[in-house]
Structure formats: structure tokens, C-alpha cells
């Protein structure tokens, strides 16, 4: 591909064409200068993708720089997040207040709004936290689901309130990552016609050319997914890019992929088209050559011609007009449909409905009890009735996770009703359905759930077995980084799964999840703690919550005897205590199903005269956030402690102290009936009592 130089043009371009070229090169050089000043970053992608980004942002993207969170804006996701300098340059040039020239100059520096990969919680206009490849593509699918659902639920004849698109720039790496494939397959199935992906097909990755590892026909693959596919052979051909985008926007029954053949690092004469320009600064000499080739001033850095800034800042006036037209439409909507309008305002304002939690169930005491996944199902049905923004699904496991919202329909394309197929909600098919069938695609499910959170107006959840968290750890981790209110529901939480064996019995997963900063992990001990766990999850809109639930039935504690389940809010609490509240000889603490074990062990210990304190500890994170005085009140410093959990003991030493002990599972499980597996691993009341008595005997011997 021949680069078009401003310094020595072959023919005199028109004023508009010349301004287009100048505007594109401004994008390139801002990215180059950012990376060069930081001495760190990825200049190649912004340089190669600048033309398609320019066409998209100046001719198609509906956005309002003065109000980045305008509800019906188009969403733009830079899935190729390593090219963040391109996004920051676009935000600065189009007039987003937060993204100043100073912030560009502080690229990748401490405390800046321009980190190495985009972070949505730092800048309102950054739609998604991207970087791990494929995540942004999965997020965009979630955003497109959000738009389809809101349109189906709220639009009425003569009142179209939600009708926006989701645009993505994705890289070769996004096309290689499995999560991208999973998400794209789902998008094709759902016929998400307002999703448009620009594929930056530059044929180069960090290690070399893609021919080393990637030779498939990406377009053919996407056609098989059910996408509308176009190819632009020259990524510098603005007219061809515009035509392709226009055609993609005319397609309403399929998502669109536009494969644009680009040159990585275009404009850098000695490095363009090579992997050297992927993840390293160009270097001073190459920067000089690139600027000379483009006819760009060598100094000052971060130079933007006035006419270029004026061209990009046209977005401000367009955004005002767009937003005012939409607000006028919404005022008419409010007059015609005041109740629905009020619901929209409440949802996007992040406020829960009044009295939303008044009808949440409580459960009577029962020795036979209930699996916490079944208690969760009952709570979910009540929540679904009172919280319309609650939307979600599972990785093809509704019959096991019990996360179907009964009577609220399945989210499927209404143009293709399946024949003879029953869905979770009884065969009601529409984008307005609140049950999303993600299929056996846990990774895409996680990314799409985050996309619903990013979009706004939703409380989304995704469900699977705890052991399959391994398939979706990246989006769970990112939900915490991005401070999203995503809810993760994991059932089948221990070796109690039984006959399915060690491949399906989570052991190390709780320790790994608790290690994720800002993730609230809750493992409730019975049905009533499960009710409170869901209440916290719905209320937590600034960080994700993860619920860990049992397959097997566990006793429902008598809350007239034991402390109220609402104490779960404190993360850990004194469930019961013998004798003086300040004079126990042993603290038995547990989470989830093992709380029933420590209750049984306490009965055995009491017969031997041991004073026992029982502590339910469903959430380490919430307990960590309590005052030191409260924590010491629950776990007295000089009292022996025994923790019990059907999982890896890693981490419990923080709570048991040097003289404590843990009854846990330090190895993989086994295939046998669940009760037998638990017995063989020492998870019985008798063994817990024996281990506790050993601690008490040692403490008594030491005075």
C-alpha cells in the first residue's frame, strides 16, 4: 500500500481531501508523541487504524462530547485496547473535557487519565476497560444485547427512544482469542444488527506476522456465524471505508464485520508493516523520519493544526443537536407514557424501585433444609417481579443453577421463532425477554454481562458451576477493575458435588476468587443468608458480587436460636456462643455448607464441657471492611480458632492465627456419592469436634 505524503503529493488534492489527510495524520502523530514521551506503548495500531477511526468518529458515530453518558449515544469499544493512544487522541480532538492535551502528555504515567490500556472508571467517555484481547468484543455483544432489549421493552409506535449502535475496532488478536469467537457466535445467533465491528487486519502481532500462527479466512468464519461481512482492501481508502460503514448500518438483521486491510505503523518508513512497531516506541530517529515523510512539524510535539482541531470539534455541535433532538423525543415519550419514562429515568439513574425488597422470601427452620441454589431461585423470582432491570442467564445450565426468571421470556430474535423448542421461560421469544441463553460459552457470557453493566440501565447476572469459573476468570477480574455491578452466580460449590468427580469439584477456586481485589465473594450458609446475599448483590452497584451456592441441601437454621441472617452484611458474625460472650475456649468458624458442620460439632463439644463460639463467615471482603473493634469482637485475639471449609485451606490462616487450625480440602476431590466424599475428606461433625478438642487441650495445657 502506498502512503500518501502531504509533503510531496502526486496530485493536488481538494481542500476537503487534504483536510481529511491532515486530520488522520494528526491522530497518528498524537499517538506517536504520546508513546515516545512515555517511552512505552503501542504506536503501530493507532497509526494503521487512524483512517478507519477518523471516518467512524467524524461521519457515523452518534455521540455528545459535552455529555458522555447520554443514554442513546452510540457505544464505541476499542477492543484492541493496546492502541489506547488512538482512543485518547480521538477524545481530546473531539472535545471531551476530561481528555485534555495535558492528559495526553501524561500517557501511561502515575495518576493520569490515560493509562496504558483504557479504563472506563477513570474517564466517562471510555465505554469499556479493554486490553486483554477479545474482552472488548464480548463487551460490545453485551452492549448490543442491551440496546436490543431496551428497544423491545420501551419503544412504542411513534416513540423510538432506544435506537443506537455499538461500534468496535478489533485486532488480529481479538480474532484469535477464544472469547472473541464465542461472543461473535452468540451475536450472530441473536441477529444483533446494530453491532458493527471494524477489523484492523494488519497481519502483524507482537511476535511477528500472523502467518506464523493464523491463516484462516476470518470473513468466511464470520459469515458462518451469521454475520454480514465486507472487505476493504486498502485501509487508507476513506471512501471505501465510508461505503462499507454505510452498508453495515443499513443491515438490520445481522451484525456486521468490516475487514479493513491496514499497514501497522503506517507512516514510519523503516518500521511500518513490522512487529517492531507493535509494542515499542518508534525511537527518535524513526519519529523524525515519519514526521518528515508526512510533512509534519518536528517541534513542538503534540502539535495539532487549528483547522484539524476545528474539524474534529464539529462533534460538539453535532452532539448538542443530537442530544436535544433525543431529549425532545423523550419529553414527548414522558407525556405519552409517563410510567415507562419514569422507569427509564430510575434505571439509568441507578436507583432501585421503592419497596423492591419488601417481598423477598424468608425461610422456616428445617433440618432437611434446602440447597442454597434452590433458595437463590426463590429469591430471584421475587427480585424479578420487583426489579425489571435484573437480566441474565447461564452457560446452558438453567436447569442446574436455577437462575431462570420464570415468566419473563427468553431473549431471542423475534424474527426467527424456533419450531418445537422450549425455552427457560416457556417458549416466549423476544428481545424483551429477560433470560439470556449464553450457550456453553462461559467466557463470552462473562464479557457480555460486563457489557450490559457498561451500557447502563441493567443489573445483569451470569451463572455457571463454580468449577467453570476457570473459563471466565478474565471478565470477573475486569468487572472488579472496572467497578461494575455485575453479579456472578456460581453453584455446585464443593466436593459435595459427588459423583461427577474431581473435574467438576471446585477446590482451589474460592481462594483464587477471594484474592481478586474489590470482588465481594459471598458463600451463604443457608436459605436465609442466601436471601441477604442477593440483597447485597443487587444493592452493590459500584463493584461486582459473586455468590457461591450449594448443590446439596443444607439445614435452614432456626433464627430464633441463632443470630439473624441479616448479619451477613457484616461479612462474619457470631452465630451462637456458650456462656459468657467474652469467654469462649474455641471459635469454630465456617462458610457455606460447612456452617452446619460446626453447629453439629458444637453440640459434641458442649457435652465435654467446652465453651464454644460459632461464627458464620460468608464474606471475607465484607468482614475486612468492618472496624477492627468489630472484627476482634467476633474473633477474640487470644482464643483458639478452627476454620472449616470444603475447599483449599489457603488464606484461612489469616483468620485462624498461629495457634489455629483448618479443616479443609488440600487436594483434588474424588468420584463417589457426595456424602461419602465429604466423610472421606474429614468434613464431618465428629472430625471437626476432634480437631477442635485438640486445640482446646493444647490451649488448656498452655494455661
C-alpha positions in Angstrom: 0.0 0.0 0.0 1.5 3.3 -1.0 1.4 6.0 1.7 0.1 9.4 0.7 2.5 12.1 1.8 1.5 15.7 2.3 5.0 16.8 1.6 5.1 15.6 -1.9 1.6 14.8 -3.2 1.3 13.2 -6.6 -1.6 15.5 -7.4 -3.1 18.5 -5.7 -5.9 17.2 -3.5 -9.1 19.1 -2.9 -9.4 21.1 0.2 -11.7 18.5 1.9 -9.4 15.6 0.9 -6.4 17.5 2.2 -8.1 18.3 5.5 -9.1 14.6 5.8 -5.5 13.6 5.4 -4.2 16.2 7.7 -6.8 15.1 10.3 -5.8 11.5 10.1 -2.1 12.3 10.4 -2.8 14.4 13.5 -4.3 11.2 15.0 -1.2 9.3 14.0 1.3 11.9 15.3 -0.5 12.4 18.6 -0.3 8.7 19.3 3.4 8.6 18.3 4.2 11.6 20.5 2.3 10.0 23.5 4.2 6.8 23.2 7.5 8.5 22.6 7.2 10.8 25.6 6.2 7.9 27.8 8.9 5.7 26.3 6.3 3.0 26.4 3.2 1.9 24.4 1.9 0.7 21.1 2.2 3.2 18.2 1.6 0.7 15.4 -2.1 0.1 15.8 -3.1 3.8 16.1 -1.0 4.7 13.0 -2.5 2.0 10.9 -6.1 2.2 12.1 -6.3 6.1 12.1 -8.2 6.3 8.8 -11.0 4.0 9.8 -11.2 5.6 13.2 -11.4 9.1 11.6 -14.2 8.1 9.2 -16.2 6.4 12.0 -15.8 9.3 14.5 -16.5 12.1 12.1 -19.1 10.7 9.8 -21.0 8.0 11.7 -20.6 7.9 15.5 -23.6 9.5 17.3 -22.1 10.9 20.5 -22.1 14.1 22.6 -18.7 15.1 23.9 -20.3 17.5 26.4 -22.5 14.7 27.9 -20.5 11.5 27.5 -23.3 9.4 29.3 -26.1 10.5 27.0 -28.4 7.4 27.1 -29.0 6.8 23.4 -25.4 7.5 22.2 -23.6 5.0 20.1 -21.1 3.0 22.0 -17.5 2.7 20.8 -15.4 0.0 22.1 -11.7 -0.2 21.4 -11.3 -3.9 21.8 -7.7 -3.6 20.6 -7.0 -1.8 23.9 -3.3 -1.8 23.4 -4.0 1.0 20.9 -5.3 3.2 23.7 -3.4 6.3 22.4 -5.8 6.3 19.4 -8.8 6.5 21.7 -7.3 9.2 23.9 -6.4 11.3 20.8 -9.9 10.9 19.5 -11.5 12.0 22.8 -9.2 15.0 23.0 -9.7 16.1 19.5 -13.5 15.8 19.6 -13.7 17.9 22.7 -14.3 15.7 25.7 -13.5 17.9 28.7 -11.7 15.3 30.8 -9.3 14.4 28.0 -7.0 17.4 27.8 -3.7 17.8 26.0 -2.0 17.6 29.4 -3.5 14.2 29.9 -2.2 13.1 26.5 1.2 14.3 27.6 0.9 12.2 30.8 0.2 9.0 28.9 1.0 5.9 31.0 2.0 8.0 34.0 1.0 7.7 37.6 -2.4 9.4 38.3 -3.2 10.2 34.7 -6.5 9.6 32.9 -4.5 8.0 30.1 -3.3 4.6 31.3 -1.7 2.0 29.1 -5.0 0.3 28.4 -8.4 2.0 28.6 -10.1 2.1 32.0 -13.7 3.0 32.0 -13.9 4.1 35.6 -11.3 6.8 35.1 -13.0 8.6 32.2 -16.7 8.6 31.5 -16.2 8.6 27.7 -14.2 5.3 27.8 -17.0 2.8 27.3 -15.2 -0.3 28.5 -12.0 -1.4 30.2 -10.2 -3.3 27.5 -6.7 -4.6 26.9 -7.0 -8.4 27.3 -7.8 -9.2 23.7 -11.3 -10.3 22.9 -12.8 -8.8 26.0 -14.0 -5.7 24.3 -15.6 -7.7 21.5 -17.5 -9.6 24.1 -18.4 -6.4 26.0 -19.8 -5.0 22.7 -22.0 -8.0 22.3 -23.4 -7.3 25.7 -24.0 -3.7 24.8 -25.8 -4.7 21.6 -28.0 -7.1 23.6 -28.7 -4.1 26.0 -29.8 -1.9 23.1 -32.0 -4.6 21.6 -33.6 -5.4 24.9 -34.3 -1.7 25.8 -35.7 -1.0 22.4 -38.1 -4.0 22.6 -39.2 -3.1 26.1 -39.6 0.6 25.9 -40.0 1.7 22.2 -43.6 2.3 21.1 -45.1 3.3 17.7 -44.2 6.9 17.2 -41.8 6.8 20.1 -38.3 5.4 19.4 -36.3 6.1 22.5 -33.5 3.5 22.1 -32.0 3.1 18.7 -28.2 3.3 18.9 -25.4 1.2 17.5 -22.3 -0.4 19.1 -19.1 0.1 17.1 -15.9 -1.8 17.7 -12.3 -1.7 16.4 -10.8 -5.1 16.9 -7.4 -6.5 16.0 -5.9 -9.8 14.7 -5.5 -10.8 18.4 -9.2 -10.3 19.1 -10.0 -12.6 16.2 -7.6 -15.3 17.6 -8.8 -15.2 21.2 -11.5 -17.8 22.0 -13.7 -15.3 23.8 -14.0 -13.3 20.6 -15.1 -16.4 18.7 -17.6 -17.3 21.5 -19.1 -13.8 21.6 -19.3 -13.5 17.8 -21.1 -16.8 17.5 -23.6 -15.6 20.1 -24.1 -12.3 18.3 -24.7 -14.0 15.0 -27.3 -16.3 16.6 -29.1 -13.3 18.2 -29.0 -11.4 15.0 -27.7 -8.2 16.7 -28.0 -6.0 13.6 -26.8 -2.8 15.4 -23.4 -4.2 16.1 -20.6 -3.2 13.7 -17.0 -4.4 14.0 -14.1 -2.9 12.2 -11.4 -5.5 12.0 -7.9 -3.9 11.8 -6.5 -6.6 9.6 -2.8 -5.6 9.6 -1.4 -9.2 9.6 1.1 -8.5 12.4 1.1 -9.4 16.1 3.6 -8.7 18.9 5.8 -11.7 17.9 5.8 -11.5 14.1 3.4 -11.8 11.2 0.1 -13.6 11.7 1.2 -16.1 9.0 3.2 -17.8 11.8 0.0 -18.9 13.6 -3.1 -17.6 11.9 -4.1 -18.5 8.4 -7.9 -19.0 8.4 -10.4 -17.0 6.4 -11.8 -14.7 9.1 -14.5 -13.4 6.8 -15.8 -16.9 6.0 -15.8 -17.8 9.6 -18.0 -14.7 10.4 -20.3 -15.5 7.5 -20.8 -18.9 9.1 -21.6 -17.2 12.4 -24.4 -15.4 10.5 -22.7 -12.0 10.2 -22.8 -9.6 7.2 -19.2 -9.4 6.0 -17.4 -6.9 3.9 -13.7 -6.4 3.0 -11.9 -3.1 2.4 -8.6 -4.0 0.7 -6.9 -0.6 1.3 -7.2 0.8 4.9 -6.2 4.2 3.6 -9.2 4.4 1.2 -11.6 6.7 3.1 -14.4 6.4 0.5 -14.3 2.6 0.6 -14.4 2.7 4.5 -17.3 5.1 4.4 -19.2 2.9 1.9 -18.7 -0.2 3.9 -19.8 1.5 7.1 -22.9 2.9 5.4 -23.8 -0.6 4.1 -23.2 -2.1 7.5 -25.6 0.5 9.1 -28.3 -0.5 6.5 -28.2 -4.1 7.6 -30.6 -4.6 10.5 -30.9 -8.4 10.7 -27.3 -9.4 11.2 -24.2 -8.0 12.9 -21.6 -6.7 10.5 -17.8 -7.3 10.2 -15.7 -5.0 8.0 -12.3 -6.4 7.5 -10.0 -3.5 6.7 -6.6 -4.3 5.4 -4.2 -1.9 7.0 -0.4 -1.4 7.5 0.7 -1.4 11.1 2.7 1.7 11.9 1.8 3.3 8.6 3.9 6.4 8.1 7.0 5.1 9.8 9.2 4.5 6.8 11.6 1.9 8.2 9.3 0.1 10.7 5.8 0.1 9.2 4.5 -3.3 8.5 6.8 -5.0 11.0 6.3 -6.3 14.5 8.9 -3.8 15.7 6.2 -1.1 15.7 3.6 -3.1 17.6 4.6 -2.6 21.2 7.6 -0.3 21.3 8.2 3.5 20.8 9.4 4.3 17.3 12.5 5.9 18.6 13.7 9.4 18.0 15.2 8.8 14.5 12.1 7.0 13.2 9.9 9.7 14.6 11.9 12.3 12.7 11.6 10.3 9.5 7.9 9.7 10.0 7.2 13.4 10.5 9.3 14.4 7.6 7.5 11.9 5.4 4.1 13.3 6.4 5.3 16.9 6.2 4.7 17.2 9.9 6.5 19.7 12.1 9.2 18.1 14.2 8.5 20.5 17.0 6.6 21.1 19.1 5.4 17.6 19.9 1.7 17.1 20.3 1.1 19.7 17.5 -2.4 19.9 16.1 -3.2 22.3 13.2 -6.0 24.7 14.0 -8.1 23.6 11.0 -7.8 20.0 12.2 -8.9 20.8 15.7 -11.8 22.7 14.2 -12.8 19.8 12.0 -12.9 17.4 15.0 -14.6 19.9 17.3 -17.6 19.9 14.9 -18.6 16.9 17.0 -19.5 19.3 19.8 -22.3 21.0 17.8 -23.4 17.7 16.2 -23.6 16.2 19.7 -25.7 19.1 21.0 -28.1 18.8 18.2 -28.4 15.1 18.5 -28.9 15.2 22.2 -31.5 18.0 22.0 -33.5 16.1 19.4 -33.4 13.0 21.6 -34.5 14.9 24.7 -37.4 16.4 22.7 -38.4 12.9 21.8 -38.1 11.8 25.4 -40.2 14.7 26.6 -43.0 13.5 24.2 -42.5 10.0 25.4 -42.9 11.2 29.0 -46.2 12.8 28.1 -47.5 9.8 26.3 -46.1 7.1 28.6 -45.2 8.6 32.0 -44.8 5.4 33.9 -42.4 3.8 31.4 -40.5 7.1 31.2 -40.1 7.2 35.0 -38.9 3.7 35.0 -36.2 4.5 32.4 -35.1 7.5 34.4 -34.9 5.5 37.5 -33.0 2.6 35.8 -30.3 4.9 34.3 -30.1 6.9 37.5 -29.0 3.7 39.3 -31.9 3.8 41.7 -33.8 0.7 42.8 -37.6 0.7 42.8 -39.3 1.7 46.1 -40.1 -1.3 48.3 -38.1 -3.6 46.0 -37.0 -5.8 48.8 -40.2 -6.0 50.9 -41.4 -9.3 49.4 -38.1 -11.1 49.4 -38.8 -14.5 51.0 -37.8 -15.8 54.4 -37.4 -19.5 55.1 -38.6 -21.5 58.1 -36.1 -23.5 60.1 -35.6 -27.0 58.8 -33.2 -29.8 59.5 -33.6 -31.2 56.0 -33.2 -27.7 54.7 -32.7 -26.5 51.1 -29.8 -26.2 48.7 -28.7 -22.6 48.6 -29.1 -22.7 44.8 -32.8 -23.5 45.3 -33.2 -20.8 47.9 -31.5 -18.5 45.4 -34.1 -19.5 42.8 -36.9 -18.4 45.1 -35.2 -15.1 45.9 -34.6 -14.5 42.2 -38.3 -14.8 41.3 -39.2 -12.2 43.9 -36.4 -9.9 42.6 -37.5 -10.3 39.0 -41.0 -9.1 39.9 -39.7 -6.0 41.7 -36.6 -5.1 39.8 -37.2 -5.0 36.0 -33.6 -4.2 35.2 -32.5 -7.6 36.6 -31.5 -9.5 33.4 -29.2 -12.5 32.9 -28.7 -16.2 32.2 -26.4 -19.1 32.4 -23.9 -21.0 30.4 -26.5 -23.6 29.3 -27.2 -24.6 32.9 -30.5 -23.1 33.9 -31.8 -26.5 35.0 -28.9 -26.8 37.4 -28.1 -23.2 38.5 -31.9 -22.5 38.9 -31.4 -18.9 37.6 -34.3 -18.8 35.1 -36.6 -15.8 35.7 -39.9 -17.6 35.3 -42.5 -15.9 33.2 -40.2 -13.2 31.9 -39.4 -14.6 28.4 -36.3 -15.7 26.6 -34.1 -13.0 24.9 -34.1 -14.3 21.3 -34.5 -12.6 17.9 -38.2 -12.2 17.3 -37.7 -12.6 13.5 -36.7 -16.3 14.0 -39.1 -18.1 16.4 -37.8 -21.6 16.8 -40.1 -24.5 15.9 -40.8 -27.1 18.6 -38.3 -25.5 21.0 -39.0 -24.7 24.6 -37.1 -22.0 26.4 -36.5 -21.4 30.1 -39.5 -19.0 30.2 -41.9 -21.3 28.4 -41.2 -20.5 24.7 -41.8 -16.7 24.8 -39.2 -15.3 22.4 -38.4 -11.6 22.0 -35.6 -9.2 22.6 -37.7 -8.0 25.5 -37.1 -11.4 27.2 -35.0 -11.2 30.4 -33.5 -14.7 30.2 -30.3 -14.7 28.1 -29.2 -18.1 26.7 -25.5 -17.7 26.5 -24.9 -21.4 25.5 -21.8 -23.2 26.6 -19.8 -20.0 26.3 -18.8 -19.1 29.8 -16.0 -16.7 28.7 -18.3 -14.8 26.4 -21.1 -14.8 29.0 -18.8 -13.0 31.4 -17.7 -10.4 28.9 -21.3 -9.8 27.7 -22.6 -9.5 31.3 -20.0 -6.8 31.8 -21.1 -5.2 28.5 -24.7 -4.9 30.0 -23.2 -3.3 33.1 -21.1 -0.8 31.0 -24.2 0.1 28.9 -26.2 1.3 31.9 -29.8 0.6 32.9 -29.2 -3.0 33.9 -28.4 -5.2 36.9 -27.0 -8.2 35.0 -26.0 -11.7 36.2 -24.3 -14.7 34.7 -24.4 -18.2 36.2 -22.5 -21.4 35.9 -20.8 -24.0 38.1 -18.1 -22.8 40.4 -15.5 -25.1 38.8 -16.1 -23.4 35.4 -15.0 -20.0 36.8 -11.7 -21.0 35.2 -13.3 -20.4 31.8 -14.4 -16.9 32.7 -11.8 -15.5 35.2 -10.8 -12.6 33.0 -14.2 -10.9 32.8 -14.8 -11.5 36.5 -11.4 -9.9 37.2 -12.1 -7.0 34.9 -15.6 -6.4 36.5 -13.6 -5.6 39.7 -11.1 -3.4 38.0 -13.8 -1.5 36.2 -16.0 -1.3 39.3 -19.0 -2.8 37.6 -22.1 -4.0 39.4 -22.1 -7.4 37.6 -23.4 -10.3 39.6 -21.8 -13.7 39.3 -23.7 -16.8 40.4 -21.7 -20.0 40.9 -23.4 -23.2 42.1 -22.1 -26.7 42.8 -19.6 -25.2 45.1 -17.6 -28.1 46.6 -16.6 -31.7 46.6 -20.1 -32.3 47.8 -20.9 -32.4 44.1 -20.0 -36.1 44.4 -20.3 -38.5 41.6 -19.1 -36.1 38.9 -15.7 -36.3 40.3 -12.7 -34.0 40.6 -13.1 -32.4 37.2 -16.3 -30.9 38.5 -15.4 -30.4 42.1 -14.0 -27.0 42.8 -11.2 -27.0 45.4 -8.9 -24.0 44.7 -11.5 -21.7 43.3 -12.6 -19.9 46.5 -9.0 -19.0 47.4 -8.4 -17.6 43.9 -11.6 -15.6 43.9 -11.0 -14.1 47.3 -7.6 -12.9 46.0 -9.3 -10.6 43.4 -9.4 -7.1 44.9 -12.8 -5.4 45.1 -14.7 -8.5 44.3 -17.3 -9.3 47.0 -17.4 -13.1 47.4 -20.3 -14.4 49.4 -20.8 -18.1 50.3 -24.1 -18.2 52.3 -24.7 -20.9 54.9 -28.4 -21.4 54.4 -31.5 -20.2 52.7 -31.9 -17.0 54.8 -28.3 -16.0 54.3 -28.8 -16.6 50.6 -31.7 -14.1 50.6 -29.4 -11.5 52.2 -26.6 -12.3 49.8 -28.9 -11.5 46.9 -30.0 -8.2 48.6 -26.4 -7.1 48.9 -25.6 -8.1 45.3 -28.5 -6.0 44.0 -27.6 -3.1 46.1 -23.9 -3.2 45.2 -23.7 -1.1 42.0 -20.0 0.1 42.3 -18.4 -3.3 42.4 -19.2 -6.9 41.5 -20.6 -9.5 43.8 -20.1 -13.3 43.4 -22.5 -15.7 45.1 -21.2 -19.3 45.8 -24.1 -21.7 46.3 -24.5 -25.4 47.1 -25.9 -28.2 45.0 -26.8 -30.3 48.1 -29.4 -29.4 50.7 -28.2 -27.7 53.8 -30.2 -27.2 57.1 -32.1 -23.9 57.4 -31.0 -22.5 60.7 -33.6 -21.5 63.4 -33.0 -17.8 63.6 -34.8 -17.7 67.0 -31.9 -19.6 68.3 -29.1 -18.3 66.1 -28.3 -14.7 65.2 -30.3 -13.1 62.4 -29.2 -13.8 58.8 -29.2 -10.0 58.1 -25.9 -10.0 60.0 -24.4 -11.4 56.7 -24.0 -7.7 55.9 -21.0 -7.6 58.3 -19.2 -10.4 56.4 -18.8 -12.6 59.5 -20.8 -12.6 62.7 -21.3 -14.5 66.0 -23.9 -17.1 65.2 -24.1 -18.5 68.7 -22.0 -18.5 71.8 -21.9 -20.6 75.0 -21.7 -19.0 78.4 -20.2 -15.5 78.7 -20.0 -13.8 75.3 -16.4 -12.9 76.1 -15.2 -16.2 77.4 -15.2 -18.9 74.7 -12.5 -21.6 74.7 -12.7 -22.2 71.0 -14.1 -20.3 68.0 -15.5 -22.5 65.2 -15.9 -20.6 62.0 -17.1 -21.7 58.6 -18.7 -20.5 55.4 -21.5 -22.0 53.3 -22.5 -25.7 53.8 -19.8 -26.2 56.5 -21.6 -23.9 59.0 -23.9 -26.9 59.6 -20.9 -28.9 60.4 -19.6 -26.5 63.1 -23.2 -26.4 64.6 -23.1 -30.2 64.9 -19.5 -30.2 66.2 -20.5 -27.6 68.9 -23.2 -30.0 70.2 -20.5 -32.7 70.6 -18.0 -30.3 72.3 -20.6 -28.9 74.7 -21.1 -32.5 76.1 -17.4 -32.4 77.0 -17.7 -29.1 78.8 -16.0 -27.0 76.1 -17.3 -23.4 75.7 -17.8 -22.8 72.0 -18.4 -19.7 69.9 -19.8 -20.3 66.4 -19.0 -17.8 63.6 -20.6 -17.8 60.2 -18.2 -16.2 57.8 -19.8 -15.9 54.4 -17.7 -13.0 53.1 -14.1 -12.2 53.9 -14.3 -9.0 51.9 -17.2 -7.6 53.9 -15.6 -8.7 57.1 -12.3 -7.0 56.2 -14.3 -3.7 55.8 -15.6 -3.7 59.3 -13.9 -1.9 62.1 -11.0 -3.5 64.0 -13.2 -3.4 67.1 -16.0 -5.3 65.4 -13.6 -7.9 64.0 -12.0 -8.5 67.4 -15.4 -8.8 68.9 -16.2 -11.6 66.5 -12.8 -13.3 66.7 -11.2 -12.7 70.1 -7.5 -12.4 69.7 -6.4 -14.9 72.4 -8.9 -17.7 71.8 -8.1 -20.8 69.7 -9.8 -20.9 66.3 -10.7 -23.6 63.9 -11.9 -22.9 60.4 -13.9 -25.4 58.3 -14.5 -25.2 54.6 -14.8 -27.8 51.9 -12.1 -26.1 49.8 -8.4 -25.3 49.8 -7.4 -24.0 53.3 -5.2 -21.4 51.6 -5.9 -18.0 53.2 -7.7 -19.1 56.3 -4.5 -18.8 58.3 -5.3 -15.0 58.3 -8.3 -15.7 60.5 -7.2 -18.7 62.5 -3.9 -17.2 63.7 -0.7 -19.0 64.5 -2.4 -21.3 67.1 -5.4 -22.1 64.9 -6.2 -24.9 62.5 -8.2 -25.5 59.3 -10.3 -28.5 58.3 -10.2 -28.1 54.5 -9.5 -29.9 51.2 -5.8 -29.6 50.3 -6.1 -31.9 47.3 -8.5 -32.7 44.5 -11.8 -34.4 45.1 -13.0 -37.9 44.1 -15.9 -39.5 42.3 -18.4 -41.0 44.8 -21.7 -40.0 46.4 -21.3 -36.5 47.8 -21.8 -37.6 51.5 -19.2 -40.3 51.1 -16.6 -37.9 49.6 -17.2 -35.4 52.4 -16.8 -38.1 55.0 -13.5 -39.4 53.5 -12.1 -35.9 53.5 -12.9 -35.4 57.2 -15.8 -33.0 56.7 -17.9 -34.4 59.4 -19.1 -33.0 62.7 -17.2 -35.7 64.6 -13.9 -34.9 62.9 -14.4 -31.1 63.4 -15.1 -31.7 67.1 -12.0 -33.9 67.4 -9.8 -31.3 65.8 -11.3 -28.6 67.9 -10.8 -30.6 71.1 -7.1 -30.9 70.2 -6.8 -27.2 70.0 -8.6 -26.7 73.3 -6.5 -29.3 75.0 -3.4 -27.5 73.8 -4.6 -24.2 74.9 -5.5 -25.5 78.4 -2.1 -27.1 78.7 -0.5 -23.8 78.0 -2.7 -22.0 80.5 
